Amino acid sequence: MKIKEIKAREILDSRSNPTIEVKMVLENGIESTSSVPSGASTGSKEALELRDNDERFHGKGVLKAVKNVNEIIAPALFNMHLNINDVDKKMLELDGTENKSILGANAILGVSLCALKCLAALEGKELYEFVSTGNFNMPLPMINVINGGKHADNNLDFQEFMLVPAQKSEKERIRCASEIFNTLKSTLKKYHLSTGVGDEGGFAPDLNNNEEALMILLMAITDSGYTPGKDVFLALDIAASEIYKDGFYTVDNKKLTKEKLFDYYVYLIKKYPIISIEDPFEENDFESFRKLTEYFGNKIMVVGDDLFVSQKKYLEKGIELGAGNAILLKANQVGSITEFFDTIYLAKKSGYKTIISHRSGETLDTFIADLGVGLNLDFIKTGSVSRGERICKYNRLLEIEDKLN
């Protein structure tokens, strides 16, 4: 089936910044639409998100990326027989750079996603069915209920404090998270703390220190009738590159060496039911990742986000060094679906836990829910249980679970 039309336009993401939406139409009338998310806390090794850097939208417009789709990619793919490998290969040839700096990873991903969705529609399949190799898994949600770092205007250094409900069904996991989220709101009100939310829908109170956030979470879990460490676990995203400067990490207004920070993590993980810690050290410190992974073995997940930026070559380095045992997966960090899938397959083959993830600047596209189920991934991060651009992913998971039962 041939591609007959590809058209991009500029839309807004959940932070009111521009992003790109792409529509693809095939010769038989089948069509798909995809919209590309955007990160706030980004790794320096990520594929380039092309921005206009002019007077519009404080420089964050994406008309260059839109133009690249409409005037370069669309003519090159016109009348091409739809094949995801050929589509991606052609776009990578058109760009010709390692980090997609000519066309933009946002332009390439929008088209690549559309191609994947059109292929699923051609076979009369849901997206999760189309990408599956035969096994489906409802990924455990990692739900960001307290926001800090670059995701919030508060004094918390750590970027995300997450709940990981461990019930058997997705429906019960999401119910558990919702109940704790609402209890947490009441708890914060009781202590006269802010119940405003950050970029990812979690609460963003000013607290005395990072550990206090964990204490409040345990309180909300218990007050909701659940048992910490049995029904619900905790996870952290440190986003350590954001608190790193000149060899030191700033935590609770103290400058810590990587050795002191290591000790602090050991203290927290032994005291609280934490099963995952993401980006505990800055993005180039593979050695500290290795030491933390070695120390805890498989007792917790040591997750690479900025460390790996969803790219196969960095994951290969991590595997070789023993740095981390889990990978965060964000499609726009690499740019094309085929490259994204290559990283996922390598992670699974190498025994790394897999966590598919949203970005802080999100849209109503729910593709990560389908990929999480269809590719049999272990976990999914899509933010808190509030804000429509987060909730739509949870609702899609619930819909898929109903279809599978």
N, C-alpha and C positions, 0 to 999 in steps of 0.2 A: 504494500500500500504506500502510495506516494504522499509526500508532504506538499500541501498546496498553499498554506499561509502560515506565517509566524509574525506576530505583532506584539510589541511591548509598549507599556505605558508606565508612567510614574504614579505611584500610590503612596499612602502614608502607612508607617508601621505603628506599633503600639506606643512608641515614645514620641509620636508626632514628627518623626523624621521620614524623609522620602525613602522608598525602596522601589524595587522593580517588580512588575507583574507581566507575565508572558502568556499569550494565547497561541495555541497551535491547532490548525485545522488540516485534516487529511482529505484526500480526494473523494472518499465516500461520505464525507460530512461529519465523521467523528471528530470531536474537538476536546481539548483539555486546557485548563488554566492553572498556572502555578505562580505563587508569590514567594519572594525570597526574604528570609529573616536577616537580622543584622545584630552584631554583638556590640556591647559597650566595653567589657573587659576582654580585650583581644590579644592573642599571642602575636609576637612580631614575625613569626614564621608562617602565619596564615596567608592563603592566597589573597590577592588584593581585591578589596571591595572598592570598585571604581566610583568616586565621587567627583562632582563638578568643580568644587573649590572656587566658586564665584560668589556673587552677591546674593544669590537666591538661597533661602533656607540656611543661612549662615554657612554657606559653602557645601552643604550636605546633599544638594540635589543630585539626581542620578540620570539626568538627561543625556549625558555622554554614553552611559551604559544602554539606555533605551535606544539611542541612535545606532549604537553598535549592533544591537539585535536587528533593528529594522533595516539598516542600510548595508550591513556587512554579513551577518550570520544568515538572515532570512534569504537573501539572494543566493548565497552559497548552498543552502540546503533545499532550495526550491526544486521540486520534482525528484528529490532523492527518495529511494525506497527506504521506508522507516526501519532502522536498525539502530539500537542504542549505541552499540560500539562504533558504528560508522558515523553517527551524528556527533558523538563526543570526540572522536578522532579528528573529524573535519574541523570542529571548533578549536581544538588544541593546536592544529596546524595553522589555522587562521591567526591565532594569538601568537604562538611561537615563543612565548616567554615561560620561565619556570613558575612564576607566581601569578600568571594571568593578568599582567599589568597593562596589556594593550586593550583587550576586550572587556576585562573585568570579570572576576569570579561570579559576581552577582548576575551579569548578563549570561554567562555560560551556564550557570546552575539553573536559571529560570527556563532556558530552552531544554536542557537535559532532563529536568523534571517533567516538563510537558511531554517529551518523547516517551518517557517511562509510563506516564499515565495513559497516553494514547495507545501504546502497545497493550496495556492491560485491557483497555476498552475494546480493542480489536479482537481480543480473545474472549470477550464477554466476562471478564473476571474483575473482582475487586482488586485494588492495588496490593493488598496484603496477600491475596491468593497468587497473584502474578509473580511476585518476587520470591515466593516460598520454594524451598527445595523439598517440601513434603511435610515438614514439622512446623506447627504453630506454637507460640508461647506468649502468654499474656505477661509482659514484662512488669517487674515490681516497680511501682512509682516511687521516685525520690522527690519529695514534695517540699519546696522551699517556703517555709512559713515565717521565717524571720530573715529579712534582707539586711545586708550591710555592704561595706566596701563601695564599689562603683555603682551598685544597684540601688543605693539609698542615700538620702541626705541625713545621715546620722553618724554617731561616733563609733560604730562597730567596725573593726578592722577586717574580720572574716566576712566573706561575701555572701555565703549562704549557710543557713542552719536548716537542715532538712529532716523531715519525718520519713521513715521507710516502713510502712505498714506491711505486716507479714501474713495477713489472712490468705486463705486458699483462693478466693475469687477476686477478680478486679473490682467487682461491685462492692464487696465488703472492704477492700483496701481503701477505695475512694470514700466510702461512707465513713470509715474510721478517721481518715484524714480530715474530712469535712467537720466531723464532730469535734475533733481536737482543735482545729482551726477556730471554730466558733467559741470553744471554751477558752482558748488562748486570748481571744479578743476580750472576753469578760475579765480574764485574769489581768491583762494589761490595764483595762479600765479601773479595776479595783486598786491598782497601785499608781493610778494617775499617770500612766504612760501612754504615749501616742499610739493610736490605732490606725494612723495613716499607712498606706501601703507603698512599697517601692516598685521598681520597674517590673518585677516578676510576680507582683501580687501578694507578697508576704509583708507582714508588719515590719515597721522600721523605727522601733523605739530607740531613744538614747538610753543606754544602760551603763552601769559602772564599769563593766569589762565584758570581754567575750564569753567568759565562763558563765556569767549571770544569764546569758541567753539560753545556755544548756539547762541551767537550773529551772528557769521558767518553763521551758519545754517539758521537762520531767513533771513539773507540777500540773501542767495542762493535760498531759497524757493520763496521769493518775486520776485527776478530777473528772476526766471523761469516762472513767471506768475501764481503762486499759492498763496493761502491765508493761512498763518499760523493759526492754530486753527479752520480751516474750512475744507480745502482740505487736509492738512497735519498736523500731530501732532508730538511731540517729545517724546522720551523715553531715559532713562539713565540706564546703568548698572554700578553701583559704584564698585562692587567687593570689598566691604569694608574690608573683611578679609585681603586683600593684602596691605591695607594702615593702618592697625591697629597694634599697638605695645604698650605694657605696659600701657594699659588703655587710649591711645590717638590715634586719627586718624590724619594722616598728609595730609592736603589739602592745596594746593597753598603755600607750604613751612611753613605752620602754624600747630601747634599741637592743635587739637580741642578735647574737651571732647565730649561724646556722646550727651550731652545736647546742646552744641554749634553746633554740626553737625546737630542735629535735626532742630535747628533754621535756619541753612543755607539751608536745604532742603525746609523748609516752604517758605523761601524767593524766591528760584528759581522756585518752583512750582507755586507760586502766580504770578510771573513775566512772565514766559514763558509757552507756551501751552504744558506742559509736562503731559502725561496721564499715565506714568508708570515709576516706579523707582525700580530697581532690586538690591537686596543685599545691602540696604542702611546702614546696620550695620553688624558687624562681625558675624560669623556663629553660635555662641552660644547665642547671645543676643536676645532671643525670646521676652523679655520684651520691648525692644526698638522698635522691629517690631510691637508689639501690640499697643504701644502708637501712632506710626505713622499711623497705620491702623485706629485706633480709631479717630485720629485727622481729617483725610481726608474722612473717611467713604468710599463710593464707587465713590468718585470724581476722584480718580486715582487708579491704580493698585500698590499695594505694593507686589513685587514679591520675593518669596523665591527660591533661587538657591542653594547656599552653605548651606542655612538654612535647606532645605528639601532633597537635593541630590536625588530627584526623588523616595524617599523611603517612603512607606506607614506609617511606624512607626513614622517618623519625621513629616510627614504631619498631622497625627492624633494628635500629640502634638500641632502643630500649630493651628489646628481647635479648640482644647480644650481651648487654651489660647487666641484665636482671633488674632494670630500673622500672618499678611499677609492676602491677599485676592486673591492671584494668585500664581501659581507655574510654574517654569521652568521645562521642562521635557526633560531629556537626558538619552537615553537608557543605555549608558555605565556606568552611575552612579550607577545603580542597578544590571545590568548584564544579566538578563533573560527577555524575552518578557512577560511571564506571570506575573512576579512581576511588570514590567513596566506598563502593562495594569491595574493591580490591583490599582496602585497609581492613574492612570488617571481616573478610574471609581470612586474612592473615591473623587477625586478633583471635578469632575463634579457633583456628588451627593451632595457635601457639598457647592456648589455654588462658588467655587474658579474658577477664570479665568484660562484657560489652554494655555500654550505657549510651543509648541514643538520646540526643539533647536538642532542645529549643535554643533560642538566643534571647537576650533581654529585649531586643526590638523585634517583636513577633507580628505575624499576620494570622488570618483565619485559615490558612492552609494547614491541613491536618496530616500531611504525608508522613511525619515522624511516627505517628501512632501506627499507621499501616506497616511501615518498615520495621518498627519494633516487634510487631506480632509476626509478620511474614518471614523475617530473617532470623527469627528465633533468638532474639537478643534478651539479655538478662534483666536490664533495668531501663527505665525511661525517665528523663527529667523534662518536665514541661511547666515548671513553675508552681506557684501556689494554687490553692483551690479557690481562687477569685480572679476576676478580670476575664472578659470574654475570650481573648486570644489564648488564654491558658485553658479555660474550661472546655473550649471546643475540642481540644485534644483528648481530655478525659472522657468527654461524651462520645467521641469517636471510638475510644477503647471500649466503652460500655456497649456501643452498637456492635462492634466486632465480636465481643464476647457473646452477645445474644445470638449472633449469626452462627458462631461455632458450636453453640450448645444445642 
